[in-house]
Amino acid sequence: MPSNAPAFVTVNPSFIEPGILLPYTQASGFLELFAGGDPLVKISPDDQYIYAKGIHLRTQVAGGQAAYNQLPTIETTPFQISTPTYLLRSNSQFDHHDISAMGRWGVSLMEINRLGHRQGHFQLMRTAALQGMNPANGEGLLNAQGATALNLPPDPNGNTTASTYDNGAMAFFLSQQIASIKSRTNNLGIGRKFSFLMPQRIGQLFQYNVVQLTQFQRTGAGSDSTVGTLDHILSGQGDTVSWNYDDTLIGQGAGGTDMMIITMPEVAKPQGLKINTNEFAKLAPGLDATMLIYCDRPAPTEIPVPIAFGATSILYEMKISSGWAVRPEAITLLSIPFP
């Protein structure tokens, strides 16, 4: 439906507030799940696929007091993974009458079109990042092959929903999930950044509660929330957490539950001392990212074209990829019942 600006009636004398009541929608924090916190502006408008290369390594060395005459060698197997790209497009058509009519409402029709189309493109990018443009092909973080998927287990009192779960037990359970990601990526002992994405109704329970007092004192009891307790636990390990929200994750978990996504966007190369059993990781160029999403430009390109009767048509387009979990061991998908 095109923008329209109907006529309006006012009583004079009167005062017209210059500010415009705008439809504020949720600003999703989905990009915090990805390396760098932004799409990688690396692809061209003509690229149809994105490829990444990797190497599998197996080592074997003979050891003994006598010299071996038949010696083993290492085995390296290069491999390649890929994800398709998608072209996003939308269009606006207007003439000088439309510009004049919207001007009477105190706003620029050009800015309405620009910002509105950008929001539409960015919202579809969010969908591609989480659900994928073609979910059946394993696109999007929610469909990542090899990702760890869990259902929220009962707390010590047998509660299984976010609204009834023991606040302290939730903090300890989430800290275990972060520890599991670090263990799967061989990053234990190294401070890393973790990103959480969840619906607001889940996040508000974790941020605005207080860990209950018990017969024996425990971390955060009586003074801190679930989020605060988890931050305190992780800070001792040099870890940081980014808390982000997206209500499109409501009902996206197993059996219609809410979904919480936990990622470690970038992996660190474990460093040994002079003798490093992770020596092969020094091979350059290495890719430390675990979650990737690409685009060909930071915002949609605007292509204006004159059309009949003095009107103008503006095409908005950009090319993106779906969310790509190149290291699926760095993501956990947690299904949490809300009620």
Buried (B, 14 or more C-beta within 10 A) or exposed (E): EEBEBEEEEEEEEEEEEEEEEEEEEEEBBBBBBBBBEEBBEEBEEEBEEBEBEEEEEEEEEEEEEEEEEEEEEEEEEEEEEEBBBBEBEBEBEBEEEBBEBBEEEEBEBBEBBBEBBBEBBBBBBBBBBBBBBBEEEBBBBBBBEEBBBBBBEEBEEEBBBBEEBBBBBBBBBBBEBBBBBBEBBBBEEBEBBBBBBBBBBBBEBBEEBBBEEEEEEBBBBEEBBBBBBBBBBBEEBEBEBBBBBBBBBBEBBBEEBBBBBBBBBBBBEBEEEEEEEEEEBEEEEEBEBBBBBBBBBEEBEBEEEEEEEEBBBBBBBBBBBBBBBBBBBBBBBBBBBBE
